[in-house]
Amino acid sequence: MNRLTSKLQNLKENKKKALVAYLVAGDPDLDTTLDLMHLFVDSGVDVIEIGVPFTDPIAEGPTIQKAHDRALKNNISLKMILELVDKFRETNTETPIVLMGYLNTFISHIDLVQSIGENSADSILVVDVPGELNLQTYGITNPNINTISLISPTTKDDRVESIAKNSTGFIYYVTLRGVTGSSNLNIEEIKNNIQKIQQYSDAPTMAGFGIKSVEDASTLAACSDGIVIGSSIVEMIADESKTKEFGRIGEYLREMKTAIS
Amino acid sequence: MTFSNSNFPDKEGFYGEYGGKFVPETLMYALEELENTYNKLKDNKDFIDEFYKDLSHFVGRPSPLYFAQRLTDHYKSGSIWLKREDLNHTGAHKINNTVGQILLAKYMGKKRIIAETGAGQHGVATATVAARLGLECHIYMGAEDVRRQSLNVYRIKLLGANVHPVDSGSATLKDALNEALRDWVTNVEDTYYIIGSVTGPHPYPMIVRDFNSVVGKEVIEQSKDLFGKMPDAVVACVGGGSNAMGIFHPFIDIKETRLIGVEAGGEGVSTGEHAAPLNDGTPGVLHGARSYLMQDESGQVKDTKSVSAGLDYPGVGPEHSWLKDIGRAEYVAVSDDDALKAFHEVTELEGIMPALETAHAFAYLEPLMKELDSSANVVVNVSGRGDKDINTVAEIDGIEF
């Protein structure tokens, strides 16, 4: 079974919530990204989401945009990211890895995506492909890779069902109208919408976009199967990238883990 | 009067393998809402009447098809006709689209208008129609374009709109589009996004084409009146491609007319320093649509180079990509130097100062008129006037004010 699917099943059976943490590959450099991935795991992260840098990341707020820019200055490519995952897998075969990015980067490297083996990345999340479109249409048919679809507060009920069906990894519920890192969470609306999704689908539903505080994490974990933390980590990575003392990130993730437990 | 009887795009918004809707999920309902509204209104008599009434009384249509005597004499062959979109209110073809889209916004009850702009013409055209309806208006513009198009920035502000300079990426049109899309994702429920070219996710390329098609329809009638047949060639500059699509579209089934799109060749197509994806790009996905794109082997979008802010864009409207592949339109490129030369030439010979974008179309007359029969009628779409480019041209000529 796919590493991501089995991990999320396992957590659900044990009535635990998933902590998903995001970073951009190659920000500030690939060696640091590898260290940070291990730090994530040591701090209680269940799933690592690796941002695949793109020149025009239209769903990202300023924090993650800048991280994409920094990574692109290092000429980070999908090939280098898959090599990074191979290195990570030398010592960690447990933690599922999701590659999150934009369609153009993936379709420029269909051969690479198709060659992903069992002991590599586990899932792909393409931000700019509507949920009901199947990635198979674009030549991504690799059975080792499952796909994650997004549902947002503006998704109409009739589409929720078809989108949920296409998602083989988990359903990513976008918790706000806006780009990553914004801050206008409407907790009641989120709760209602996630309940609606769960009526249509048994797939795990993660809540993400705009989750920063321990309080948000705890409230949202209570009504979902887990939460995704992105911009706040990326901001800390940017702050500490000179000294490379990332202790604060570990501390933050442990607090988040406690908050959702 | 109807807008279009084209079979394209298909139901999913594709022109052959180009187009589509590649956007974050949050925008899907807004695109659907827009598509439904447009499909309902485009055959509605009141809506059509209101649109054409605004085009005559507010924009000043129809624009003339003008015989360029001295330019014709200069090339010593054929007859050159100018479609005078530069005479429109606000000075470019861009107003045709904004007049139409602001009506859609009005019918949809949207209170807030956003737009991206490159050369500033679309920003001015959007701020103009927003002012006319008293709607809040925000224009995103690359910081580099804010610098080189300062006159238009001031015009937009005078019209009561807010200009947001965009520093990210290459700080030009593509980055302004990114930022406008981010605004739309955030404020999607009360905001109407007036895209300024035949780019972006479906249904935009179709809507912008349909509103601009008035240009080509007029040319067909005017050609009959003025020289009794269809033109042998229609020439237009192509950045995103809205002026070209507007004049090309009604001609698609008129096979005797060659359709020639002129892209920005920058330093020359062979140098790689240009903005000519149809000449030197490959298919990719940017800003919600699949189309020819300037990208590297990793799928990253390349920086572009052009003296003209309005053509300085790495992508192009999906229908142009399709017209290129099926061979219905030809796409060529003209360098900065040749465009600047044409800018001066047309200004001096005709007393018409074209926009630097338009100057690219004029520059292609040099090879084209040699190639065509001496009886040929050629129509150039004068997409906009050049006042906005005076600072750029003066800087290049080493003149300080």
Chai-1 contact restraints between the chains, C-beta under 6 A:
chainA,res_idxA,chainB,res_idxB,connection_type,confidence,min_distance_angstrom,max_distance_angstrom,comment,restraint_id
A,T55,B,Q300,contact,1.0,0.0,6.0,A-B,restraint_1
A,T55,B,V301,contact,1.0,0.0,6.0,A-B,restraint_2
A,D56,B,N178,contact,1.0,0.0,6.0,A-B,restraint_3
A,D56,B,V301,contact,1.0,0.0,6.0,A-B,restraint_4
A,I58,B,N178,contact,1.0,0.0,6.0,A-B,restraint_5
A,I58,B,L181,contact,1.0,0.0,6.0,A-B,restraint_6
A,A59,B,P24,contact,1.0,0.0,6.0,A-B,restraint_7
A,Q65,B,S168,contact,1.0,0.0,6.0,A-B,restraint_8
A,S77,B,S298,contact,1.0,0.0,6.0,A-B,restraint_9
A,L103,B,F22,contact,1.0,0.0,6.0,A-B,restraint_10
A,L103,B,V285,contact,1.0,0.0,6.0,A-B,restraint_11
A,N104,B,G284,contact,1.0,0.0,6.0,A-B,restraint_12
A,N104,B,V285,contact,1.0,0.0,6.0,A-B,restraint_13
A,N104,B,G299,contact,1.0,0.0,6.0,A-B,restraint_14
A,T105,B,G299,contact,1.0,0.0,6.0,A-B,restraint_15
A,S108,B,G299,contact,1.0,0.0,6.0,A-B,restraint_16
A,V127,B,P24,contact,1.0,0.0,6.0,A-B,restraint_17
A,D128,B,F22,contact,1.0,0.0,6.0,A-B,restraint_18
A,D128,B,V23,contact,1.0,0.0,6.0,A-B,restraint_19
A,P130,B,M28,contact,1.0,0.0,6.0,A-B,restraint_20
A,G131,B,E25,contact,1.0,0.0,6.0,A-B,restraint_21
A,L150,B,E25,contact,1.0,0.0,6.0,A-B,restraint_22
A,S152,B,E25,contact,1.0,0.0,6.0,A-B,restraint_23
A,S152,B,T26,contact,1.0,0.0,6.0,A-B,restraint_24
A,T154,B,T26,contact,1.0,0.0,6.0,A-B,restraint_25
A,T154,B,Y29,contact,1.0,0.0,6.0,A-B,restraint_26
A,K156,B,Y29,contact,1.0,0.0,6.0,A-B,restraint_27
A,R177,B,T26,contact,1.0,0.0,6.0,A-B,restraint_28
A,R177,B,T186,contact,1.0,0.0,6.0,A-B,restraint_29
A,R177,B,V188,contact,1.0,0.0,6.0,A-B,restraint_30
A,G178,B,V185,contact,1.0,0.0,6.0,A-B,restraint_31
A,G178,B,T186,contact,1.0,0.0,6.0,A-B,restraint_32
A,V179,B,R182,contact,1.0,0.0,6.0,A-B,restraint_33
A,V179,B,V185,contact,1.0,0.0,6.0,A-B,restraint_34
